[in-house]
Amino acid sequence: MRDWTDENAQIAALQAKLEVLNTQLEELTAHAKAVNELEPAITELQRKKELEETKYRNFSTRLEQARFDEALSAGKMSNISVVQTPTPPRGESNQLLKTLALIVGAGFFGGIALAGLCELGNPNRRKSL
């Protein structure tokens, strides 16, 4: 008899546990159904949010560009100031070329003059006819 009472108690405990699990299953099923019903609305709201964020970024960019264009056109760029006026370009390239030509010419004619002086001072030079 003892085995029957232990088994009956075990069966009653398992039936109670089964009832609790069935109740939890029903609650979870109802919750899943509610989530499934709300899912299309959530998806639509996420799409709208992304669209509005894109519109906001585009508007912000255009507004910043408009402000910049307005400040540039009116000459109101307050954070840019003239530190020093530009100096006109110098003609250093022409001056350098002139100096280089003078040095080359002086070297050429100086070499000819030196050769002539060496030839005049050479006592063993040949006399031409």
NORRA-V537483 format. One record per pair of residues at least 6 apart in sequence whose ideal C-beta (glycine too) atoms are under 8 Angstrom apart, sorted by sequence separation. I is the first residue (numbers start at 0). J is the second residue. D is the distance in Angstrom with one decimal. If there is no record, write none. Layout:
# NORRA-V537483
i->I j->J d->D
i->I j->J d->D
This chain:
# NORRA-V537483
i->69 j->75 d->7.8
i->70 j->76 d->5.6
i->118 j->124 d->6.2
